[in-house]
Amino acid sequence: MINNHNLYIIVAADQEFGIGRDGKMPWNLKNELKHFQEVTTKTEDPDKQNMVLMGRTTWDSIPENHRPLKNRKNVVLTRNSDFVADGAVVATSLEEAFLLADDKTEDIYVIGGGRVYSDVTSMPQLDGIYLTQIHDIFECDTHFPVIPESFGEPVNMGGSEDDDISYNYLFYKRQG
Ligand SMILES: NC(=O)c1ccc[n+]([C@@H]2O[C@H](COP(=O)([O-])OP(=O)(O)OC[C@H]3O[C@@H](n4cnc5c(N)ncnc54)[C@H](OP(=O)(O)O)[C@@H]3O)[C@@H](O)[C@H]2O)c1
């Protein structure tokens, strides 16, 4: 938890925990994208929105007509304080980003990429990881870190398929 906000990671990874190649995702899974949108957008309190927190490379990889991600508070991490991200708020450190979660913010979802996942996976405040496990192998140059043992076995929340590529939605909850 960060100041009463749940802190989650959401990621899609292949069987080797590959998550990206050449600054993009090496797959195009429509149902998975829908799942991502549902999980990161839904709130219990209709007056609140979730924060989606991402690295600058991930922001750059979202097509301009799809950003900012709608109905969510978009926060982009960069060490360049002059960086302009239309429709999003820029933060120059994780600490600064977390301070942007206010009383209108419900949960915080870290949505990538590799650099940001690495930093947040090791944080004791991380409450859970939504992992879409893709049953295939892609040639990735960016990978998800090893999930700490403190998360135990995941809960399988179902699965789906796009263009003959199947995948499962797993949820790792911090134990104890
Ligand atoms: N499969 C998935 O679910 C998924 C999700 C998201 C992304 N991806 C993929 O992951 C790849 C991108 O990952 P990446 O590791 O290359 O880049 P990234 O994590 O998206 O962004 C890295 C950049 O974010 C900024 N940054 C990161 N940590 C920071 C910190 N603590 N403080 C200030 N700034 C910080 C820096 O920006 P500056 O250089 O501007 O300082 C850094 O160069 C792409 O291939 C993308 O498609 C996959």
The ligand as an SDF file (V2000), in Angstrom:
LIG
                    3D

 48 52  0  0  0  0  0  0  0  0999 V2000
    4.2220   -6.8890  -21.9480 N   0  0  0  0  0  0  0  0  0  0  0  0
    3.7980   -5.8560  -21.2120 C   0  0  0  0  0  0  0  0  0  0  0  0
    2.8470   -5.9650  -20.4370 O   0  0  0  0  0  0  0  0  0  0  0  0
    4.4980   -4.5340  -21.3610 C   0  0  0  0  0  0  0  0  0  0  0  0
    4.0100   -3.4130  -20.6830 C   0  0  0  0  0  0  0  0  0  0  0  0
    4.6690   -2.1990  -20.8380 C   0  0  0  0  0  0  0  0  0  0  0  0
    5.7950   -2.1220  -21.6600 C   0  0  0  0  0  0  0  0  0  0  0  0
    6.2290   -3.2310  -22.2970 N   0  0  0  0  0  0  0  0  0  0  0  0
    7.4200   -3.1700  -23.1540 C   0  0  0  0  0  0  0  0  0  0  0  0
    8.5600   -2.8440  -22.3610 O   0  0  0  0  0  0  0  0  0  0  0  0
    9.5090   -2.1610  -23.2030 C   0  0  0  0  0  0  0  0  0  0  0  0
    9.8620   -0.8520  -22.5470 C   0  0  0  0  0  0  0  0  0  0  0  0
   10.5430   -1.0990  -21.3300 O   0  0  0  0  0  0  0  0  0  0  0  0
   11.8980   -0.3360  -20.9620 P   0  0  0  0  0  0  0  0  0  0  0  0
   12.4930   -0.9870  -19.7620 O   0  0  0  0  0  0  0  0  0  0  0  0
   12.7260   -0.2330  -22.2010 O   0  0  0  0  0  0  0  0  0  0  0  0
   11.3890    1.1600  -20.6680 O   0  0  0  0  0  0  0  0  0  0  0  0
   10.3360    1.7790  -19.6210 P   0  0  0  0  0  0  0  0  0  0  0  0
   10.4870    1.1190  -18.2820 O   0  0  0  0  0  0  0  0  0  0  0  0
    8.9930    1.8600  -20.2330 O   0  0  0  0  0  0  0  0  0  0  0  0
   10.8980    3.2730  -19.5740 O   0  0  0  0  0  0  0  0  0  0  0  0
   12.2110    3.5200  -19.1580 C   0  0  0  0  0  0  0  0  0  0  0  0
   12.3640    5.0090  -18.9880 C   0  0  0  0  0  0  0  0  0  0  0  0
   11.4840    5.4830  -17.9770 O   0  0  0  0  0  0  0  0  0  0  0  0
   12.1440    6.4560  -17.1830 C   0  0  0  0  0  0  0  0  0  0  0  0
   12.3120    5.9240  -15.8270 N   0  0  0  0  0  0  0  0  0  0  0  0
   12.2820    4.6260  -15.4200 C   0  0  0  0  0  0  0  0  0  0  0  0
   12.4410    4.5310  -14.0920 N   0  0  0  0  0  0  0  0  0  0  0  0
   12.5710    5.8170  -13.6410 C   0  0  0  0  0  0  0  0  0  0  0  0
   12.7410    6.3770  -12.3510 C   0  0  0  0  0  0  0  0  0  0  0  0
   12.8110    5.6070  -11.2400 N   0  0  0  0  0  0  0  0  0  0  0  0
   12.8250    7.7260  -12.2510 N   0  0  0  0  0  0  0  0  0  0  0  0
   12.7440    8.5260  -13.3440 C   0  0  0  0  0  0  0  0  0  0  0  0
   12.5710    8.0290  -14.6010 N   0  0  0  0  0  0  0  0  0  0  0  0
   12.4910    6.6990  -14.7320 C   0  0  0  0  0  0  0  0  0  0  0  0
   13.4570    6.7690  -17.8950 C   0  0  0  0  0  0  0  0  0  0  0  0
   13.1060    7.7260  -18.8820 O   0  0  0  0  0  0  0  0  0  0  0  0
   14.1310    8.7990  -19.5100 P   0  0  0  0  0  0  0  0  0  0  0  0
   15.0730    8.0140  -20.3710 O   0  0  0  0  0  0  0  0  0  0  0  0
   13.2530    9.7260  -20.3030 O   0  0  0  0  0  0  0  0  0  0  0  0
   14.8110    9.4740  -18.3360 O   0  0  0  0  0  0  0  0  0  0  0  0
   13.7510    5.4300  -18.5520 C   0  0  0  0  0  0  0  0  0  0  0  0
   14.6500    5.5340  -19.6490 O   0  0  0  0  0  0  0  0  0  0  0  0
    8.8320   -1.9730  -24.5520 C   0  0  0  0  0  0  0  0  0  0  0  0
    9.2400   -3.0110  -25.4350 O   0  0  0  0  0  0  0  0  0  0  0  0
    7.3630   -2.1070  -24.2100 C   0  0  0  0  0  0  0  0  0  0  0  0
    6.5750   -2.4940  -25.3190 O   0  0  0  0  0  0  0  0  0  0  0  0
    5.6130   -4.4240  -22.1740 C   0  0  0  0  0  0  0  0  0  0  0  0
  1  2  1  0
  2  3  2  0
  2  4  1  0
  4  5  1  0
  4 48  2  0
  5  6  2  0
  6  7  1  0
  7  8  2  0
  8  9  1  0
  8 48  1  0
  9 10  1  0
  9 46  1  0
 10 11  1  0
 11 12  1  0
 11 44  1  0
 12 13  1  0
 13 14  1  0
 14 15  2  0
 14 16  1  0
 14 17  1  0
 17 18  1  0
 18 19  2  0
 18 20  1  0
 18 21  1  0
 21 22  1  0
 22 23  1  0
 23 24  1  0
 23 42  1  0
 24 25  1  0
 25 26  1  0
 25 36  1  0
 26 27  1  0
 26 35  1  0
 27 28  2  0
 28 29  1  0
 29 30  1  0
 29 35  2  0
 30 31  1  0
 30 32  2  0
 32 33  1  0
 33 34  2  0
 34 35  1  0
 36 37  1  0
 36 42  1  0
 37 38  1  0
 38 39  2  0
 38 40  1  0
 38 41  1  0
 42 43  1  0
 44 45  1  0
 44 46  1  0
 46 47  1  0
M  CHG  2   8   1  16  -1
M  END
$$$$
